[in-house]
Amino acid sequence: MENSITLHILMDGDFSLSKKRVAKYLFGVDNYLAYTNKDYERLIGDAGLRKQVRLPKDKLGLCTSLSLETNGTIWAGSKLEGDRGAARRFATVAGGRIAGSSTTCQSQRCECRNAALHCRPCANHDPLELSFWNTDNIDDLIDMAMDPPNLPSFS
């Protein structure tokens, strides 16, 4: 999507399913898969269960569609409440899926301007364009490198 942004949602409450027992173990969903307690050791997802999940569009509105269109996820935040072991399992599954959807950006450029960090999205750029010196200054840079250093004299 635009600017390489992926939206992940941690919603209040749980998902709606016809089987309450299954809903107890449902952690989150993406566009194709549902993630449950079973994904703790190996993140696989369940396509059949995903088809049964009714998305809470009344709670999240347009954010539901935006999240799924950007390869994001929707997570049941209520799973963080309760016993510690279940919360740890939830956090491991959610963290694994979120990290798996992230992309590495080799050519991102960030600058500090006006006391704020400004980053450009991932794109292929000419290496000279990304350097501190732009192409107009290359000749000056070469001249500076060829000149002997000016050392202070102490006599």
Secondary structure, DSSP 8 states (H G I E B T S, - for coil): -GGG----EEESS--B-S-HHHHTTEEEE-SS-EEEGGGTTS---BHHHHHH-B--HHHHTHHHHHHHHTT--EEEGGGGSS-HHHHHHHHHHHHHHHHHT----TT--EEEETTEEEE--S----HHHHSSS-GGGHHHHHHHHHS--------
